[in-house]
């Protein structure tokens, strides 16, 4: 018989809700640590929810751009090598668009409220 295993997002949201409800009752350094903990749980939840899709998109874009395949890490290395060597200079505008899109993906996990509407997920 298999054991019920709750979804990690539900666990994070439950702990986050508890911390947010308890935070107003706290003071000083303990309150600050609770605020930071809730913030970090926000990031973790978005990372689990959004990162797999972002990674898949990035692999696709990098593979097309570099006309190569491999893991995301391999593609990042190939991209860095191409930038350093100047081999990608002819495609600079496309490269900058890709870097902006990746930066927006990263920020949407850490601080989505800092993104302009056109850079938010689903836009």
WOURGI-V135898 format. One record per backbone hydrogen bond with DSSP energy under -0.5 kcal/mol. NH is the residue of the N-H (numbers start at 0). CO is the residue of the C=O. Records with the same first field share a line. If there is no record, write none. Layout:
# WOURGI-V135898
NH=CO, CO
This chain:
# WOURGI-V135898
5=3
10=6
11=7
12=8
13=9
14=10
15=11
16=12
17=13
18=14
19=15
20=16
21=17
22=18
23=19
24=21
25=22
29=26
30=26
31=27
32=28
33=29
34=30
35=31
36=32
37=33
38=34
39=35
40=36
41=37
42=38
43=39
44=40
45=41
46=42
47=43
48=44
49=45
50=45, 46
53=49
54=50
55=51
56=52
57=53
58=54
59=55
60=56
61=57
62=58
63=59
64=60
65=61
66=62
67=62
74=70
75=71
76=72
77=73
78=74
79=75
80=76
81=77
82=78
83=79
84=80
85=81, 82
86=81
87=81
88=85
90=87
91=88
94=90
95=91
96=92
97=93
98=94
99=95
100=96
101=97
102=98
103=99
104=100
105=101
106=102
107=103
108=104, 105
109=105
110=106
113=110
114=111
118=115
119=116
122=119
